[in-house]
């Protein structure tokens, strides 16, 4: 195995375990709630914190971690992240109560933040030309695959071994990635960084990203009835406004404002906000609709998206190479447009669609029903084709729009946007979806106060009510709200496609000659592979 293949393997494994742990734990939460004793947290509250504590610290520290990668050395920081992730994964797997598990998930998210931007920075520093685009494509395909397949892997581990295996499975992966990094990855860093690290800027960034992410998640969970969600959002907004003001006056800012002079960097981040907002809305509400409204088994809901994922796994590298050769613009425009077609297919799913229920020991139940083949399979395939075309070129456009010495930071900014933006979009869409749900019920239940606390405590979107007389009505209202959600997702995807078509500049020819964009004088090397 060549050195570059080991570098690619280390980068893919390092980021893959982070993405895997953002979804693999989902299906383990019910078992965790039953098995772990609690000191002061409620069952549902504890499960929510186990999931969100990881995502919040990961999101809040991404940009700081990207800057640390560039400043202190990418190999050194990546190995530190791997070792930290391995230790915290072991602590999660051995946790003796819910409160300790939440604490360890916070630490796991913090160490994971070092790995995501670090993995792309390693690829940027060690690959060039079409070979670089192919590496970005492989990374994107593997990252997408681990994210989507996480619930399936988690379900198998929980059912056959224990929920603890969902965390402990990281240990052998960390060991391989750490060895490959130590043995084969050369050290690289921002050689222009000679001043002290901008810790004040780092604190402002963490408050901005963390405040927005926490406010969106907490507010949505509490149906915007707890002022803490608004306070967190306000703090995030204030920090976001303060950030460019600080960066403009700091002598050596954490985020050089010159980065945004690159047209492709700015446009790619805008389209990321739109496209990943659509991805979050689509996957979140499709999963809830399949399980909460139609009655799909959790494993069946996870498996429903696999056909489309296969395109991303096997062909994403090819499109990364094509983007390096011909430029990313058309791929970044066509991909989201095709994804929108796939999402629009979901808008035709009826409330009467048959559930796919898996029954242990019944092999026939593992064959999907005709309703899945008609209602969900075409959407998954079309959507997967669009993702395959779009993801690697977007990554290529992003990483080639920043100087090599800012590779970790550029990746981190984009990753932070891809996480916080969807949370904000999801929180906003949740408000409209809930309003649509109860408005539909109000039109079908004259004389019933659907706004009362007692009614809403029993009846909520995308969940089957306990009262049998309401099941059909709630199912119809939930389907209406689901259709609204996917229509919004399709609109965001089309907006992203238009932004890319109009805004992205093809730089393939100029980059191959070693020229950079406006972000800086040191271009990502892109000699012919």
Secondary structure by P-SEA (a helix, b strand, c coil): ccaaaaaaaaaaaaaaaaaaaacccccaaaaaaaccccccccaaaaaaaaaaaaaaaaaacaaaaaaaaaaccaaaaaaaaaaaaaaaaaaaaacccaaaaaaaaaaaaaaaaacaaaaaaaaaacccaaaaaaaaaaaaaaaaaaaaaaaaaaaaaaaccccccccccaaaaaaaaaaaaaccbbbbcccccccccaaaaaaaaaaaaaaaaaaaaaaaaaccccaaaaaaaaaaaaaaaaaaaaaaccccccccccccccaaaaaaaaaaaaaaaaaaaaaaaaaaaacccccccaaaaaacaaaaaaaaaccaaaaaaaaaacccaaaaaaaaaaaaaaaaaaccccccccccccccccccccccccccccccaaaaaaaaaaaaacaaaaaaaaaaaccccaaaaaaaaaaaaacaaaaaaaaaaaaaaaaaaaaaaaaaccccccccaaaaaccccccccccccaaaaaaaaaaaaaaaaaaaaaaaaaaaaaaaaaccccaaaaaaacccccccccccccccc
